[in-house]
Amino acid sequence: MGKQVNNLVNTLPVKTYLKYCTAILFFVLSFGTQAQELEYSNGKKYILGDISVSGNTSFSEQTIITYSGLRKGKEMTIPGEDISNAIKKLWNSKLFNDIEVYITKIEGDVAYLQIRLSDLPQLNELKINGVKKGKKESIIKEAKLNKGVKVTENLITTTKNFLTRKYKKDGFINTKVHINTIEVKDSIETARVNMVLNIDKGEKVKIKNIVFNGNEVLNDKKLRKAMKNTKKINRLRILKRSKFIDSAYQADLGHLIDKYKENGYRDARIISDSVIINNDKTISLKIDVNEGELYTFGDITFIGNTVYTNEQLSRLLRIRKGDTYNGIELQKRIADNSKPDAFDITNQYQNNGYLFSSINPVEVSADNNVIDIEIRISEGKPAYFNSVSVVGNDKTNDHVVYREIRTRPGQLYSKANVVRTVRELGQLGFFDAQEISPNFINPNPNEGTIDMEYAVKETGSSQIELQGGYGGGGFIGTLGLSFNNFSIKDIFKKDAYKPIPMGDGQKLALRLQASRFYQTYSFSFSEPWLGGKRPVQFSTSLSHTKQFLYNPSTRNADKSRSFNITGITFGLAKRLSVPDDYFTLSQAVSFQRYDLNNYNTGLFTFGDGYSNNLSYTIGLSRNNTSVDPIYPTAGSSFGVTAKLSIPYSLFNGVDYDQLSEDYDDALVRRANATSTADREYIEANKQITEIDQERYKWLEFYKINFKGDWYTQLAKDLVLRPSVEFGFLGAYNNARGVIPFERFFVGGDGLGNYSLDGRESIQLRGYPNQSLSNQDGGTIYNKFSLELRYPVTLKASAKIYALGFLEGGASYDNFRDYNPFNIKRSAGLGIRIFMPAFGLLGIDFGHGFDPLPGETVKHGWETHFIIGQQF
C-alpha cells in the first residue's frame, strides 16, 4: 500500500494527494474496526459484494461505480492496489471532491464497500475587478474560466499564477491576484459557485538605473544602447519607454551578448543579473558580465561549392583574414533573415535555382584567439516550379492575378521572383498586402521540383465619396464613386452586378461636385493591360466645369456670367525592361477648352473669349516601394514629367515683339486715363483684351515637374520618408510671356478642389491653402519634406498610421528670384486612416514658423483635413 501511495506523489497535486491519503486512512481505519485480526502488511483476498454510493453528487450510483473500475464479484486484495486504483480513477475524472472508501461489513470472504464523495462545484458566475471591460473576455479565454468549468484548488492556484506572470511580463511586477468563491444555494442539485477575481496590477515600474559590472572593453553607455527596449529614465527620450518589461529585458540580455560578438568577443557571457527594488518605487538593474578575450578571423575556406568559385563567394562574404571576429555579421553575410532580398550567399544560390541548398559556417580552430572557418555548402539539385497557383481571389479574375506573377511552371526557381511577385500582388490594391503568403507545396529535393501557391485575401477595392459642407458662400455637395477592380466587358451582363461588374483590374471613377457658384463633372477610366498581353496602361478622362461669377450686391451667383472648362485626356503608360522593370514610361495627349462669358476677375486679363490648351505630356518614373502601397516600408518612388504645347509662335505669323510693345503702350494709356469712363481708358482696355485674346488663343508653354520619395525602415515598424519636389513653368517665346494658366500655388492641404485654370495645388502644411504664392501663382516652386510614420494597425479593414513631419517650400515668379533655401517652414503631427470603402482620410496639425507674404508675425497653427490623397 505504501508503494502505491508513493507512486501517486508524482501524479497528483499536493492538496489532492493529501485528500487521497485521507481517503486511504479512512479506509484503513474502517477496515480495522471490522477485521482487527487481519495482517495489514500482507492483505487478504475477498470477493467484492455490493458497492454503495453516498454523498452530495448528481451522478448516478452506477456511473460512479463504473468510473471507479470496481465491480461486484471481483476477487481483490484488501488492502491492495484495487482500492487505491479506484480512488485514483475517481480523482483523475476531475469530477469529484472528498473521495472516501469504507468497508461497511464482511461476511466470510465477501467484503461490502461504500464510496463516499461529493461533486466538484461548477463555475456559475465570474466577476473580474481591476481590468478594463475589453480585457475581461481575453482573461476568461486564456485562463479557461468559462461558465460550467469545474472549480478545483488547482484551477484557483494556476489562475493566480498565470495572471501574476502575465502582468509581470508586461511590466506590472507588483501584481497581486485574489480569488474568492461563494457557494450558490438554490433548488438546483448541481454544486455551483460564484467566483470573484480581483486583480491589482499596480503601476508599471520604471527603471532608475542600469549598472554593469565586469565590463572594460565596452563602456556602460554602449551596453545600455545595445539594450533596445530596456531603458533607464530619461525625460528627453520620446520613442523608448523606461518601464520594465520582463520579456523585453530577457531579449535585451541576448542583445548584450550579440553586441560583444559583433566586436570580436565571442565568449562573452552574463554571469548574473538581478532586479533591485528602490525606495522610490523604481527599480535598478544590475548585470555582471564576463567579456572574455578578443578573437579575429583566420582562414575562411569553402567546401562543397561547384556552382560558384571560392573567389566569387569571398566577394559575397566580404570578410577577410585578420578582421575582428563578428559572428552576427558572418551569419548575415551567409543568410540575412531580416531582408528577403539581402545581398548574401544564400540568396545568391536561391536566386539561381538552388532552393534546396544549405550553407553552414563551422569553426574548425580557435588557436591563439584566431578562428578558422569552414563554410560547408550542400548545393543540391536546381529546383524548378512544377505548378503555380493562387488561392483566395474570389472576386478578382485569375488572369488579372497570373499576369503579375513572376514565377511560371517549368521555370527555374528564383527567390527574387517570389519576393517580386508578392510585391506586385500587393501593389494591385485588391488584396491585403499584409496577408499575401507564398507557400511551398510538395518540395521534392530528389526530383528538383516544387509547387508554388500564393495565398491572398481580398479587400474592398471600390470607394464612395459622399459629403456635404458649407463653404464659398453656400452649400457644397460631392458625390464620388471609384471602382478600382472594374470589369467593363461585363457591363451589360445582369448577373455580374454584385453590386457592380468586378474582377478585371480596371479603374473607373465618376465624380460630381456642385454648389451655387460652380459645378464640376468628371469621368475617368483606365485599363492596366491594354490588349491583355503586355503591361501597357491605357487611360482616358473627361471633365467639365462651370463657374459662375459672384454678385456682391445680391450675394448670389450671377449665372449670366460664367467661365467654362471642358477637357479630355488620353494616355498610355508602358512598363520598361531597362534599366530595370521598375521603370515606367508614360505619355498623354490632353485638350482643354477655356470659355469666358463676361467673366471679369483679377485671375485673367480678359473677360470674354476663349483659350485652347493642347498639350503632350511625357514622364519617366520608377517605383520599387515595398509590398503595401498604403504603408511602404522600403524602396523609393520618383518621377519626372514634361508637359509641352505646340510652339505656335514659330509658324503662326504673329509678331509677338510688336504685340508686346502694343500691350505695354495700351497699359500706359489706360493708366493715364482720367477715369474708367474716359474714351481713352475704354479703347486702351479693349486693346489689352484683344492682345491677350490673341496671345492666349492657343496656349504655348512647357512645364517640368520632379518628385522623389524614399522610404527607410528605422525600426520594426517606424518608417522615415524624405521627399523632394520641384516644378518649373516656362515659355518658348519670351515676348509672348508665360501663360496665366498651369501655375503653382503653394500652401495648405494640397487638395485643389476645382481648379479652373489648370493650376497645381502644392501641399505645405501649417499654412492656409494657396497662401504662399501670389494671386497669379508661381512659375517655379520647390519643396522639401521629412516625415516619420508609425502604424497603429495595418489590418485589411482599416489601416491607420500616425506621422510627424517637417516641411519647407516656396514658389517664385522667375529664376531671378529663385532661392531654394528661402522657404517657408512648418512642422506638425497627423494621422491617416485608410478604409477600402472610403479611401484615405486624415487630419494634420501643422505649425507655420514663418509669416505669410505681407505679414511680419509667424503664422502659427493650422488644421488640415485630408480626403482621398496620400502623401
C-alpha positions in Angstrom: 0.0 0.0 0.0 2.9 2.4 0.8 4.4 1.7 -2.5 1.1 2.5 -4.3 0.8 5.8 -2.4 4.4 6.8 -3.2 3.6 6.3 -6.9 0.9 8.8 -6.7 3.1 11.6 -5.4 4.3 12.5 -8.9 0.8 12.3 -10.5 -1.5 14.3 -8.2 -1.4 18.0 -7.0 -0.3 18.3 -3.4 -3.7 19.2 -2.0 -5.4 16.4 -4.0 -2.8 14.0 -2.8 -3.5 14.9 0.8 -7.1 14.2 0.3 -6.2 10.9 -1.3 -4.2 9.9 1.7 -7.1 10.9 3.9 -9.4 8.6 2.0 -6.9 5.7 2.3 -6.7 6.4 6.0 -10.5 6.3 6.4 -10.4 3.1 4.5 -7.8 1.5 6.7 -9.4 2.7 10.0 -12.8 1.4 8.8 -11.3 -1.9 7.8 -9.6 -2.1 11.1 -12.9 -1.8 13.1 -14.4 -4.6 11.0 -11.5 -7.0 11.0 -8.9 -6.4 13.5 -7.3 -9.8 13.2 -6.1 -9.2 9.6 -2.4 -8.6 8.9 -2.4 -5.2 7.1 1.0 -5.6 5.6 0.0 -8.8 3.7 -3.6 -8.1 3.0 -6.3 -10.7 2.4 -8.3 -11.7 -0.7 -12.0 -11.1 -0.7 -14.9 -11.3 -3.1 -16.4 -7.9 -3.6 -20.1 -7.8 -2.7 -22.4 -4.8 -3.1 -20.9 -1.3 -3.6 -23.0 1.6 -2.4 -22.5 5.3 -3.0 -23.2 8.2 -0.7 -22.5 11.9 -0.6 -23.5 15.1 -2.4 -23.4 14.2 -6.1 -25.7 14.5 -9.1 -24.2 11.4 -10.8 -25.9 8.1 -10.6 -24.6 5.3 -8.4 -23.9 3.1 -11.4 -21.9 5.9 -13.2 -19.7 6.4 -10.1 -19.0 2.7 -9.7 -18.2 2.5 -13.4 -15.7 5.4 -13.1 -14.0 3.6 -10.1 -13.4 0.4 -12.0 -14.7 -1.7 -9.2 -17.3 -4.4 -9.9 -19.4 -6.9 -7.9 -18.0 -10.4 -7.7 -14.4 -9.4 -8.4 -11.7 -11.0 -6.3 -9.4 -8.4 -4.8 -6.9 -8.0 -2.1 -7.8 -5.7 0.8 -5.7 -3.6 1.5 -4.3 -3.7 -2.1 -3.9 -1.9 -5.4 -7.6 -2.3 -6.5 -8.8 0.1 -3.8 -6.0 2.7 -4.5 -6.6 2.5 -8.3 -10.3 3.0 -7.8 -9.7 6.2 -5.7 -7.1 7.4 -8.3 -9.5 6.9 -11.2 -12.2 9.0 -9.4 -9.6 11.7 -8.7 -8.5 11.7 -12.3 -12.0 12.2 -13.6 -11.8 15.7 -12.2 -15.5 15.5 -11.3 -15.4 14.7 -7.6 -14.1 16.0 -4.3 -13.5 14.5 -0.8 -13.4 10.9 -2.0 -13.6 8.3 0.8 -13.9 4.5 0.6 -15.3 2.4 3.6 -15.8 -1.3 4.3 -19.4 -1.5 5.6 -19.3 -5.2 6.5 -17.6 -8.5 5.9 -19.4 -11.8 5.6 -16.9 -14.7 5.4 -14.8 -13.9 2.3 -17.2 -11.3 0.9 -16.5 -7.6 1.6 -19.1 -4.8 1.1 -17.8 -1.3 0.2 -19.2 2.2 0.3 -17.8 5.1 -1.8 -18.5 8.5 -0.2 -17.8 11.6 -2.3 -19.1 15.0 -3.4 -19.2 16.7 -6.8 -16.7 19.4 -7.6 -18.6 22.7 -7.9 -19.1 24.2 -11.3 -18.4 27.9 -12.0 -21.7 29.7 -12.1 -20.8 33.4 -12.4 -17.4 35.2 -12.7 -16.8 38.7 -11.7 -13.5 40.3 -12.7 -12.3 43.5 -11.0 -9.3 45.7 -11.7 -9.1 45.5 -15.5 -10.8 47.2 -18.4 -14.0 45.8 -19.8 -12.4 45.0 -23.1 -9.7 42.8 -21.4 -12.1 40.6 -19.5 -13.0 38.3 -22.4 -9.4 37.6 -23.1 -8.7 36.7 -19.4 -11.7 34.3 -19.5 -10.4 32.7 -22.6 -6.7 32.5 -21.7 -7.4 31.2 -18.1 -10.2 28.9 -19.2 -12.8 30.3 -16.8 -15.8 29.6 -18.9 -19.2 29.0 -17.2 -19.6 25.4 -16.1 -15.9 24.7 -15.6 -15.1 22.6 -12.5 -13.7 24.8 -9.8 -10.8 23.0 -8.1 -8.0 24.2 -5.8 -5.7 23.5 -8.8 -7.7 25.8 -11.0 -7.6 28.6 -8.5 -3.8 28.2 -8.0 -3.0 28.0 -11.7 -5.2 31.0 -12.4 -3.4 33.1 -9.8 0.0 32.1 -11.1 -1.0 32.7 -14.7 -2.3 36.2 -14.2 0.6 37.2 -12.0 3.1 36.0 -14.6 1.1 37.6 -17.4 1.1 41.1 -15.9 4.7 40.9 -14.6 5.8 40.2 -18.2 4.0 43.5 -19.2 5.9 45.4 -16.5 3.5 45.2 -13.6 5.9 43.4 -11.3 3.8 44.2 -8.2 0.7 42.5 -9.5 -1.5 40.8 -6.8 -4.3 38.4 -7.6 -7.0 37.4 -5.1 -9.7 34.8 -5.9 -12.8 34.3 -3.7 -15.5 31.7 -4.3 -19.1 31.8 -2.9 -21.3 28.7 -2.9 -24.6 29.1 -4.7 -27.5 27.7 -2.7 -30.7 27.1 -4.6 -33.0 24.4 -5.7 -30.6 23.0 -8.3 -28.9 19.9 -7.1 -25.6 20.6 -9.0 -22.9 22.1 -6.8 -22.1 25.6 -8.1 -20.0 28.6 -7.0 -19.7 32.2 -8.0 -16.1 33.4 -8.4 -14.8 36.9 -7.7 -11.4 37.6 -9.4 -9.7 40.7 -8.0 -6.6 41.9 -10.0 -4.4 44.7 -8.6 -1.8 45.3 -11.3 -0.3 48.3 -9.5 1.8 50.8 -11.5 4.3 49.8 -14.1 7.7 50.0 -12.6 10.3 52.4 -14.2 14.0 51.7 -14.4 16.0 54.2 -12.5 19.4 52.9 -13.4 21.2 50.0 -15.3 24.5 49.1 -13.7 27.1 46.9 -15.3 30.0 45.1 -13.6 33.0 43.5 -15.3 32.9 45.5 -18.5 36.1 47.1 -19.6 36.1 46.8 -23.4 32.6 48.3 -23.9 31.5 51.1 -21.6 28.2 51.4 -19.8 26.8 53.8 -22.4 27.4 51.4 -25.3 25.9 48.5 -23.4 22.8 50.4 -22.5 22.4 51.4 -26.1 22.6 47.8 -27.1 19.6 47.1 -24.9 17.0 48.2 -27.5 13.8 48.1 -25.4 15.1 48.3 -21.8 16.0 51.9 -21.0 16.6 53.9 -17.8 14.6 57.0 -17.0 15.4 59.9 -19.4 12.9 62.7 -19.7 14.3 63.7 -23.1 13.6 60.4 -24.7 10.3 60.2 -26.6 10.2 57.0 -28.6 11.5 54.5 -26.0 9.9 53.8 -22.6 11.7 53.4 -19.3 9.1 50.9 -18.0 10.4 47.4 -17.1 9.0 44.7 -19.3 10.4 41.3 -18.4 10.2 39.7 -21.8 11.9 42.7 -23.4 14.6 42.6 -20.7 15.3 39.0 -21.3 15.6 39.7 -25.1 17.9 42.6 -24.4 20.3 40.4 -22.3 20.7 38.5 -25.6 21.4 41.7 -27.4 24.2 42.5 -25.0 25.9 39.2 -25.9 25.3 40.0 -29.6 27.0 43.4 -29.1 30.1 41.7 -27.7 30.1 39.1 -30.5 29.9 42.0 -33.1 33.1 43.4 -31.5 35.0 40.1 -31.5 34.3 38.8 -28.0 32.6 35.6 -28.9 33.0 34.1 -25.4 31.2 37.0 -23.6 28.5 35.9 -21.2 26.3 37.2 -18.5 27.4 35.8 -15.1 24.3 37.1 -13.2 21.6 39.7 -13.3 19.3 41.0 -10.6 16.4 43.4 -10.1 16.8 45.8 -7.1 13.7 47.5 -5.8 14.3 51.1 -4.8 12.6 53.1 -2.1 11.1 55.5 -4.6 9.0 52.7 -6.3 11.5 52.3 -9.1 13.9 49.5 -9.8 17.6 49.2 -10.8 19.1 46.5 -12.9 22.5 45.0 -12.0 24.2 43.0 -14.7 27.5 41.2 -14.2 29.3 40.3 -17.4 32.4 38.3 -18.4 33.8 39.8 -21.6 36.3 37.1 -22.5 39.0 37.7 -25.0 39.2 39.3 -28.4 39.1 37.0 -31.4 39.9 37.6 -35.1 39.0 35.7 -38.3 41.6 33.3 -39.6 41.4 31.2 -42.8 37.9 31.1 -44.3 37.5 28.1 -46.7 34.6 27.0 -48.7 33.7 23.3 -49.0 31.2 21.7 -51.4 30.8 24.6 -53.8 30.8 23.7 -57.5 28.4 26.4 -58.9 30.4 29.4 -57.7 34.1 29.7 -57.3 35.9 30.5 -54.0 36.6 34.0 -55.3 33.0 34.7 -56.1 31.8 33.5 -52.7 34.5 35.5 -51.0 33.3 38.7 -52.7 29.8 38.0 -51.4 31.1 37.2 -47.9 33.2 40.4 -47.7 35.2 39.1 -44.7 39.0 38.9 -44.8 41.6 37.1 -42.6 42.6 39.3 -39.7 39.2 41.1 -39.4 37.8 41.3 -35.9 35.6 38.3 -35.4 31.9 39.1 -35.8 29.7 36.0 -35.6 26.5 38.1 -36.1 27.8 39.7 -39.3 29.1 36.4 -40.5 25.6 34.9 -40.3 24.1 37.9 -42.1 26.6 37.6 -44.9 25.6 33.9 -45.3 21.8 34.4 -44.7 20.3 37.7 -43.6 16.8 36.6 -42.4 15.8 40.2 -41.8 15.8 41.1 -45.5 14.2 38.8 -48.1 16.3 40.5 -50.9 19.6 40.7 -49.0 22.9 40.6 -50.8 24.1 37.3 -49.2 25.4 33.9 -50.2 22.1 32.1 -49.6 20.2 34.4 -51.8 22.8 34.1 -54.5 22.1 30.3 -54.6 18.4 30.7 -54.2 18.0 33.3 -56.9 19.6 30.9 -59.3 17.5 27.8 -58.7 19.2 26.2 -55.7 16.2 26.2 -53.4 17.5 23.0 -51.6 20.9 24.4 -50.9 22.2 24.6 -47.3 25.1 26.7 -46.1 26.6 26.2 -42.6 29.6 28.0 -41.1 31.7 25.8 -38.8 34.5 26.9 -36.5 37.3 24.4 -37.0 40.0 26.1 -35.0 40.4 28.8 -32.4 44.1 28.6 -31.6 45.6 31.9 -30.2 42.2 33.5 -30.5 42.2 33.2 -34.3 39.2 31.4 -35.6 39.4 29.4 -38.8 36.1 29.0 -40.5 34.8 26.3 -42.9 31.7 27.2 -44.8 30.2 23.9 -45.8 27.9 24.1 -48.7 25.4 21.5 -49.9 24.1 22.8 -53.2 21.6 20.1 -54.0 19.7 19.9 -57.3 18.4 23.1 -59.1 14.7 23.4 -58.4 12.0 24.0 -61.0 8.4 25.1 -60.5 6.1 22.2 -61.1 2.9 24.1 -60.7 2.0 27.7 -59.7 -1.4 28.5 -58.2 -3.3 31.3 -56.4 -6.0 30.9 -53.8 -8.2 33.4 -52.2 -9.1 35.6 -55.2 -12.8 35.1 -55.2 -13.7 38.4 -56.9 -10.5 39.1 -58.9 -10.3 37.1 -62.1 -7.4 34.7 -62.4 -5.8 36.3 -65.4 -5.5 39.6 -63.5 -3.5 37.8 -60.8 -1.5 35.5 -63.0 -0.2 38.2 -65.3 1.5 39.8 -62.3 3.2 36.5 -61.2 6.9 36.3 -62.0 7.1 32.5 -61.4 6.0 30.1 -64.1 5.6 26.3 -64.3 8.8 24.8 -65.7 10.8 27.9 -64.7 14.0 27.7 -62.6 13.3 28.6 -59.0 14.3 32.2 -58.0 13.6 33.6 -54.6 13.9 37.1 -56.1 11.0 36.4 -58.4 8.9 35.1 -55.5 9.6 38.2 -53.5 8.8 40.4 -56.5 5.6 38.6 -57.1 4.4 39.3 -53.6 5.3 42.9 -54.1 3.4 43.1 -57.4 0.3 41.5 -55.9 0.3 43.9 -53.0 0.7 46.9 -55.3 -2.5 45.9 -57.2 -4.5 47.2 -54.2 -7.1 44.4 -54.5 -5.5 42.3 -51.7 -4.5 42.8 -48.1 -0.8 43.4 -48.6 0.0 42.2 -45.1 -1.7 38.8 -45.7 -0.1 37.7 -49.0 1.7 34.5 -48.4 3.9 32.5 -50.8 3.6 28.8 -49.8 5.9 26.0 -50.8 4.0 22.8 -51.5 5.4 19.3 -52.2 9.1 20.2 -52.3 11.0 17.3 -53.8 14.8 17.6 -53.4 15.3 14.3 -55.2 13.4 15.4 -58.3 14.3 19.0 -58.0 10.7 20.3 -58.2 8.3 22.4 -56.1 4.7 23.5 -56.3 4.1 27.2 -55.5 0.9 28.6 -54.1 0.2 32.3 -53.4 -2.5 32.8 -50.8 -4.2 36.1 -50.9 -7.0 37.8 -49.0 -9.2 40.2 -51.0 -10.2 43.6 -49.6 -12.8 46.1 -50.8 -11.4 47.9 -53.8 -14.3 50.3 -54.5 -14.7 53.6 -52.8 -17.5 56.1 -52.3 -17.2 59.7 -51.5 -20.4 61.4 -50.3 -20.1 64.6 -48.4 -21.6 68.0 -47.9 -20.5 71.2 -46.3 -20.7 74.9 -46.2 -18.1 77.0 -48.0 -17.6 79.6 -50.6 -20.9 81.3 -49.6 -23.1 78.3 -49.9 -23.7 74.5 -49.6 -21.2 72.3 -51.4 -22.2 68.7 -52.2 -19.9 66.0 -53.5 -20.7 62.5 -54.9 -17.8 60.4 -56.0 -17.6 56.7 -57.0 -14.4 54.9 -57.6 -14.3 51.3 -58.8 -10.7 50.0 -58.6 -11.3 46.5 -59.8 -13.9 47.1 -62.5 -14.8 44.8 -65.5 -16.1 46.8 -68.4 -16.7 43.7 -70.5 -19.4 42.6 -68.1 -21.2 45.9 -68.0 -24.2 44.5 -69.9 -24.3 41.2 -68.0 -27.1 41.3 -65.4 -25.6 38.5 -63.3 -22.3 40.5 -63.0 -23.8 43.2 -60.8 -22.7 42.1 -57.3 -23.2 45.1 -56.8 -21.0 46.1 -59.9 -19.1 44.2 -62.5 -15.7 43.4 -61.0 -12.6 41.4 -61.4 -10.7 42.7 -64.5 -8.4 45.1 -62.6 -9.7 48.2 -64.5 -10.4 51.5 -62.8 -13.5 53.6 -63.3 -14.3 56.9 -61.4 -17.2 59.2 -61.5 -17.4 62.5 -59.6 -19.9 65.3 -59.2 -19.4 68.4 -57.1 -21.8 71.3 -57.1 -22.7 74.5 -55.2 -24.4 77.7 -56.1 -21.3 79.0 -57.7 -19.8 76.1 -59.6 -20.5 72.6 -61.0 -17.9 70.0 -61.8 -18.3 66.7 -63.5 -15.6 64.2 -64.3 -15.2 60.7 -65.6 -12.1 58.6 -65.9 -11.2 55.0 -66.9 -8.0 53.0 -67.1 -7.1 49.6 -68.4 -3.7 48.4 -66.9 -3.0 45.7 -69.5 -4.2 47.0 -72.9 -4.8 44.0 -75.1 -4.1 41.7 -72.2 -0.6 40.8 -73.4 1.7 43.4 -72.0 1.7 45.9 -69.1 0.7 48.9 -71.1 -1.9 51.0 -69.3 -4.5 52.9 -71.3 -6.3 55.8 -69.6 -8.8 58.4 -70.5 -10.6 61.1 -68.6 -13.3 63.6 -69.5 -14.3 66.6 -67.3 -16.4 69.7 -67.4 -16.5 72.6 -65.0 -18.9 75.6 -65.0 -18.1 78.6 -62.7 -20.5 81.5 -62.1 -19.4 84.9 -61.0 -20.2 86.1 -57.6 -22.5 89.2 -57.4 -21.6 91.2 -54.3 -24.9 93.2 -54.3 -27.1 90.1 -54.3 -24.5 87.8 -52.6 -25.5 85.2 -55.1 -24.3 83.6 -58.3 -24.7 85.6 -61.5 -25.5 82.8 -64.0 -25.3 85.2 -66.9 -21.5 85.5 -66.4 -19.6 82.2 -66.5 -16.3 80.5 -67.0 -16.5 77.0 -68.5 -13.7 74.4 -68.9 -14.1 71.2 -70.9 -11.2 68.8 -71.1 -10.3 65.4 -72.4 -7.1 63.3 -71.9 -5.8 60.1 -73.5 -2.8 58.4 -72.0 -0.5 55.3 -72.4 2.0 54.1 -69.8 4.4 51.3 -70.6 6.5 49.3 -68.1 10.1 49.2 -69.3 12.7 46.4 -69.1 15.7 48.7 -69.0 17.4 50.0 -66.9 15.1 47.7 -64.9 11.5 46.8 -64.9 10.6 49.2 -62.1 10.7 52.0 -64.7 7.5 53.2 -66.4 7.4 55.5 -69.5 4.1 57.4 -69.7 2.7 59.6 -72.5 -0.5 61.6 -72.7 -2.3 64.0 -75.0 -4.8 66.4 -73.5 -7.0 69.2 -74.6 -8.8 71.8 -72.5 -11.1 74.5 -73.7 -11.5 77.6 -71.6 -14.6 79.8 -72.4 -15.1 83.1 -70.6 -18.5 84.8 -70.9 -18.4 88.3 -69.4 -16.3 86.8 -66.6 -14.1 89.7 -65.5 -11.9 88.9 -62.4 -8.3 89.5 -61.4 -7.5 86.0 -62.4 -7.5 86.7 -66.2 -6.7 89.8 -68.2 -9.7 89.3 -70.4 -13.3 88.5 -69.5 -14.7 87.4 -72.9 -13.2 84.9 -75.3 -11.6 81.6 -75.1 -8.3 79.8 -74.8 -7.3 76.3 -76.1 -4.7 74.1 -74.4 -3.5 71.2 -76.5 -0.5 69.6 -74.8 1.6 66.5 -74.8 3.0 65.0 -71.5 5.8 62.6 -71.3 7.1 61.1 -68.0 9.6 58.7 -66.7 9.1 57.2 -63.2 10.5 54.4 -61.1 8.7 52.8 -58.2 10.2 50.0 -56.2 8.4 50.6 -52.9 7.7 47.6 -50.7 4.6 45.4 -50.8 1.9 47.7 -49.2 1.1 50.8 -51.3 -0.7 52.4 -48.4 2.2 52.0 -45.9 5.5 51.4 -47.8 8.4 50.4 -45.6 11.3 50.4 -48.0 12.2 51.4 -51.6 11.7 54.7 -53.4 9.5 56.4 -55.9 10.4 59.1 -58.2 9.1 60.7 -61.4 10.0 63.4 -63.8 7.4 64.8 -66.3 7.5 67.3 -69.1 4.3 68.8 -70.4 4.7 70.5 -73.7 2.4 72.5 -76.0 3.0 73.1 -79.7 5.3 76.1 -80.3 2.7 78.0 -82.3 4.8 81.2 -82.4 7.2 79.5 -84.7 4.7 79.3 -87.6 1.5 81.3 -86.8 2.9 84.5 -88.3 2.2 86.7 -85.3 4.9 89.3 -84.4 4.8 88.9 -80.6 7.6 91.5 -80.1 5.3 94.1 -81.7 2.3 92.7 -79.9 4.2 93.1 -76.6 5.1 96.7 -77.4 1.5 97.5 -78.2 0.4 95.8 -75.0 2.8 97.9 -72.9 1.6 101.1 -74.7 -2.0 100.3 -74.0 -1.2 99.7 -70.3 0.4 103.2 -70.2 -2.6 104.8 -71.9 -5.1 103.1 -69.6 -3.1 104.2 -66.6 -3.1 107.8 -67.8 -6.8 107.9 -68.4 -8.7 110.3 -66.1 -11.5 107.7 -65.3 -12.8 104.3 -66.3 -15.5 106.1 -68.3 -12.9 108.0 -70.3 -12.8 107.0 -74.0 -9.1 106.6 -73.9 -9.4 104.2 -71.0 -12.1 102.2 -72.8 -10.2 101.9 -76.0 -6.9 101.0 -74.2 -8.7 98.4 -72.2 -10.3 97.0 -75.3 -6.9 96.8 -77.0 -5.4 95.0 -73.9 -8.2 92.4 -74.1 -7.8 91.8 -77.8 -4.0 91.4 -77.4 -4.5 88.9 -74.5 -7.0 87.0 -76.6 -4.5 86.8 -79.4 -1.7 85.7 -77.1 -3.8 83.0 -75.3 -6.0 81.7 -78.1 -3.7 78.7 -78.2 -1.6 78.3 -75.0 2.1 78.0 -75.6 4.3 76.7 -72.7 6.5 73.9 -71.3 6.3 72.6 -67.8 8.8 70.4 -65.9 8.0 68.5 -62.7 10.1 66.3 -60.5 9.1 64.4 -57.3 11.1 61.8 -55.3 10.2 59.8 -52.2 12.4 57.5 -50.3 11.3 55.0 -47.5 13.6 53.7 -44.8 12.6 51.4 -42.0 14.4 52.7 -38.9 12.9 50.0 -36.6 10.4 47.2 -36.9 7.5 49.5 -37.9 9.0 53.0 -37.8 9.4 54.4 -41.3 11.2 57.6 -42.4 10.1 59.2 -45.7 12.2 62.1 -47.1 10.7 63.8 -50.1 11.8 66.4 -52.7 9.7 68.3 -55.3 10.4 70.8 -58.0 8.4 72.4 -60.7 9.0 75.0 -63.5 6.7 76.6 -66.0 8.4 78.3 -69.0 7.7 80.0 -72.3 9.2 79.2 -75.7 8.9 82.9 -76.7 9.7 85.5 -74.1 7.9 88.1 -76.0 4.7 86.1 -75.7 5.3 85.6 -72.0 4.4 82.9 -69.5 0.8 81.9 -69.6 -1.6 82.7 -66.7 -2.7 79.0 -66.6 -0.9 75.8 -65.3 0.8 77.7 -62.4 1.9 76.5 -59.0 0.0 77.5 -55.8 1.8 76.6 -52.6 0.4 76.1 -49.2 -2.3 74.2 -47.3 -3.6 70.6 -47.7 -2.7 70.2 -51.4 -6.3 69.5 -52.4 -7.2 71.6 -55.3 -11.0 71.1 -55.2 -12.0 72.6 -58.5 -9.0 74.2 -60.4 -10.4 76.5 -63.1 -7.1 77.3 -64.7 -5.2 74.0 -64.6 -3.3 75.2 -61.5 -1.4 72.7 -59.3 -2.0 73.0 -55.6 1.2 72.1 -53.7 0.8 70.9 -50.2 2.7 72.7 -47.4 1.0 72.1 -44.1 0.9 74.8 -41.4 -0.3 77.5 -43.8 -3.7 78.3 -45.4 -4.4 76.9 -48.9 -2.5 78.5 -51.7 -1.4 81.3 -49.3 2.4 81.1 -50.1 2.0 82.2 -53.8 0.9 85.4 -55.3 -2.6 85.9 -56.8 -1.5 84.7 -60.2 0.5 81.7 -58.9 4.2 81.0 -59.2 6.2 79.7 -62.2 8.7 77.9 -60.1 8.4 76.0 -56.8 10.4 73.7 -54.7 9.5 71.7 -51.6 11.4 69.5 -49.1 9.7 67.2 -46.6 10.7 64.8 -43.9 8.0 62.5 -42.5 8.2 59.9 -39.7 5.5 57.3 -39.8 4.3 54.7 -37.3 1.4 52.2 -37.8 -1.4 51.8 -35.3 -2.9 48.9 -37.3 -2.4 47.6 -40.8 -5.4 45.3 -40.9 -7.4 45.0 -44.1 -10.5 46.6 -42.6 -8.6 49.8 -41.7 -5.0 50.8 -42.0 -4.1 53.5 -39.5 -0.8 55.2 -39.0 0.4 58.3 -37.2 3.0 60.7 -38.5 5.2 63.6 -37.7 6.5 66.0 -40.3 9.0 68.8 -41.1 8.3 70.7 -44.4 9.7 73.7 -46.2 8.8 75.2 -49.6 8.1 78.3 -51.6 7.0 79.5 -55.1 8.8 82.1 -57.2 7.8 84.3 -60.1 11.0 83.8 -62.1 14.6 82.5 -61.9 15.9 85.9 -60.8 14.0 85.5 -57.6 14.7 81.8 -57.2 16.4 80.7 -54.0 15.9 77.1 -52.9 16.9 78.0 -49.3 14.5 80.9 -48.9 11.5 78.8 -47.9 8.5 78.8 -45.6 9.0 76.2 -42.8 6.5 74.1 -40.8 6.2 71.1 -38.6 3.4 69.1 -37.1 1.6 65.8 -36.4 -1.1 63.9 -38.2 -2.9 60.7 -38.6 -4.1 58.7 -41.7 -6.9 56.2 -41.9 -7.4 54.1 -45.0 -10.7 52.2 -45.3 -11.3 50.3 -48.5 -14.8 51.8 -48.9 -13.8 55.5 -48.4 -10.2 55.7 -49.4 -7.6 57.7 -47.4 -8.8 60.1 -44.7 -6.7 62.1 -42.3 -6.1 65.2 -40.3 -2.9 67.2 -39.8 -2.0 69.8 -37.2 0.8 72.0 -38.7 2.7 74.9 -37.2 4.0 77.5 -39.6 7.2 79.0 -38.4 7.3 81.9 -40.9 4.9 84.8 -41.7 2.6 84.8 -44.7 3.5 87.1 -47.5 2.9 90.7 -46.4 2.9 89.8 -42.7 5.5 90.1 -40.0 4.4 87.5 -37.4 4.8 83.8 -37.8 1.6 82.1 -38.9 1.3 79.5 -36.1 -1.1 76.5 -36.1 -3.3 75.4 -39.0 -5.5 72.3 -39.2 -5.8 70.4 -42.4 -8.3 67.6 -43.4 -7.2 65.1 -45.9 -9.6 63.2 -48.2 -8.6 60.7 -50.8 -5.0 61.7 -51.1 -1.8 60.1 -49.8 1.4 62.0 -49.0 
